[in-house]
């Protein structure tokens, strides 16, 4: 079985990292708590007048590399691999990719080891990647191809309106994928 894992908000806490940096850098500016987020993509929910600041936080040098792992995710990745499945990290770069591309590789090497950097698939169109499952917090993955994988939604407050797909609340529950709905 081939399991594709998104990186941001499946393995690495992008939303949590953003909130920590936002509140530290702009303590006088309003923020949206994770439990109040309703859209995929920070720039779709913050007001227009804050968007340049929002983007400056997540596009900053060091941001992607400094993200904390989602609790239990790294152990689950190693367990999936140990159980004999092929695991790839299928992640999309930010639109302003100057910092994030290298830092995604550095994050994977730091948290999983250098060998795992060979398992990164970096693409803006995940429908082109073959696999059995894609675990991703983005509830609506679009692309030019019909995907070969089943999209498993990784549970986040902003994707809970999607009810027509299976979901995981924690990567530790990955074995539930083996039981077809």
C-alpha positions in Angstrom: 0.0 0.0 0.0 1.2 3.5 -0.9 0.3 6.2 1.7 0.9 9.8 0.8 1.1 12.2 3.8 0.7 15.9 3.5 3.3 17.8 5.6 1.6 21.0 6.8 -1.0 20.3 9.5 -0.6 16.6 9.1 3.0 16.1 10.2 4.0 19.7 11.0 1.9 22.2 12.9 1.6 25.1 10.3 -1.4 26.7 11.9 0.1 26.4 15.4 3.4 27.8 14.2 1.6 30.7 12.5 -0.4 31.6 15.6 2.7 31.5 17.8 4.7 33.8 15.5 1.8 36.1 14.8 1.0 36.7 18.4 4.7 37.2 19.2 5.4 39.6 16.3 2.0 41.4 16.2 0.6 41.3 19.7 -1.6 44.3 19.0 -3.2 42.8 15.9 -6.3 40.5 16.0 -5.9 36.8 15.3 -8.1 33.9 14.6 -7.8 31.0 17.1 -7.4 27.6 15.4 -10.8 26.4 16.7 -12.4 29.4 15.0 -10.8 28.8 11.6 -13.4 28.0 8.9 -11.4 28.1 5.7 -8.5 26.2 4.3 -5.7 28.8 3.8 -5.0 31.6 6.3 -5.2 34.3 3.6 -8.9 33.4 3.0 -10.0 34.2 6.5 -7.9 37.1 7.6 -9.1 40.6 6.6 -7.6 42.2 3.5 -5.7 44.9 5.5 -3.8 42.2 7.4 -2.9 39.9 4.5 0.6 41.3 3.9 1.5 40.8 7.5 -0.1 37.3 7.5 2.0 36.3 4.5 5.1 37.9 5.9 4.9 35.5 8.9 4.6 32.2 7.0 6.9 33.3 4.2 9.7 34.3 6.6 13.0 32.6 6.6 13.0 29.9 9.3 9.2 29.6 9.6 8.8 26.2 7.9 11.9 24.7 9.5 10.8 25.7 13.0 7.3 24.1 12.9 6.6 21.7 15.7 5.5 18.1 14.8 1.8 17.3 15.2 1.7 15.1 18.4 2.1 11.4 17.5 2.6 12.0 13.8 6.3 11.1 13.6 5.8 7.9 15.5 2.9 7.0 13.3 5.0 7.6 10.1 7.7 5.3 11.4 5.1 2.7 12.4 3.4 2.8 8.9 6.8 2.2 7.3 7.7 -0.5 9.8 4.4 -2.3 8.9 5.7 -2.6 5.3 3.8 0.2 3.6 5.4 2.7 1.2 5.2 6.2 2.7 5.8 9.4 0.9 5.5 13.0 2.1 3.4 14.7 -0.6 3.5 18.4 0.1 2.9 21.6 -1.8 5.3 24.5 -1.7 4.0 27.9 -0.7 3.4 30.3 -3.6 6.4 32.3 -2.4 8.6 29.2 -2.2 12.0 30.9 -1.7 12.3 29.7 1.9 9.8 26.9 2.3 11.2 24.4 -0.3 14.6 24.0 1.4 13.1 24.3 4.8 10.6 21.5 4.2 13.5 19.2 3.4 15.4 20.5 6.5 12.4 19.8 8.6 12.0 16.3 7.4 15.7 15.6 7.9 15.6 17.1 11.4 12.6 15.1 12.5 12.7 11.9 10.5 16.3 11.6 9.3 18.1 12.3 6.0 16.8 9.1 4.3 13.3 10.5 4.6 14.2 13.5 2.5 14.3 11.1 -0.4 10.6 10.4 0.3 9.4 13.9 -0.3 7.2 14.7 -3.3 6.9 18.4 -3.8 4.1 19.4 -6.1 1.3 21.9 -6.5 -0.9 19.2 -8.2 -1.2 16.2 -5.9 -3.7 14.5 -8.3 -0.6 13.6 -10.5 0.9 11.5 -7.8 0.0 7.8 -7.6 -0.9 6.2 -4.3 -3.6 4.3 -2.4 -4.4 7.1 0.2 -3.6 10.7 0.5 -4.0 12.0 4.1 -4.3 15.8 3.8 -6.0 18.6 5.8 -7.0 20.4 2.6 -10.6 19.3 2.2 -10.8 20.0 -1.6 -7.8 18.9 -3.6 -8.1 19.8 -7.2 -5.8 19.1 -10.2 -5.7 18.1 -13.8 -5.9 14.3 -13.2 -8.3 11.9 -11.6 -6.4 10.8 -8.5 -5.5 7.2 -8.0 -5.7 7.7 -4.2 -8.6 8.0 -1.8 -8.5 11.3 0.0 -8.5 11.0 3.7 -9.2 14.3 5.4 -6.9 15.0 8.3 -9.3 16.6 10.9 -8.9 20.3 11.5 -11.6 22.9 12.5 -11.5 24.5 9.0 -12.4 21.3 7.2 -15.2 19.9 9.4 -17.9 20.9 6.9 -16.7 18.2 4.6 -18.6 15.1 5.5 -18.5 13.0 2.3 -14.9 11.7 2.9 -13.3 9.5 5.6 -11.2 11.4 8.1 -8.5 10.9 10.6 -8.3 12.8 13.9 -4.8 11.6 14.5 -2.2 9.9 12.4 -1.9 7.4 15.2 -5.2 6.0 13.9 -3.8 5.2 10.4 -4.8 1.5 10.7 -8.4 2.5 10.3 -7.6 3.1 6.6 -7.3 -0.6 6.2 -11.0 -1.0 7.0 -13.0 0.2 4.0 -16.1 2.3 4.9 
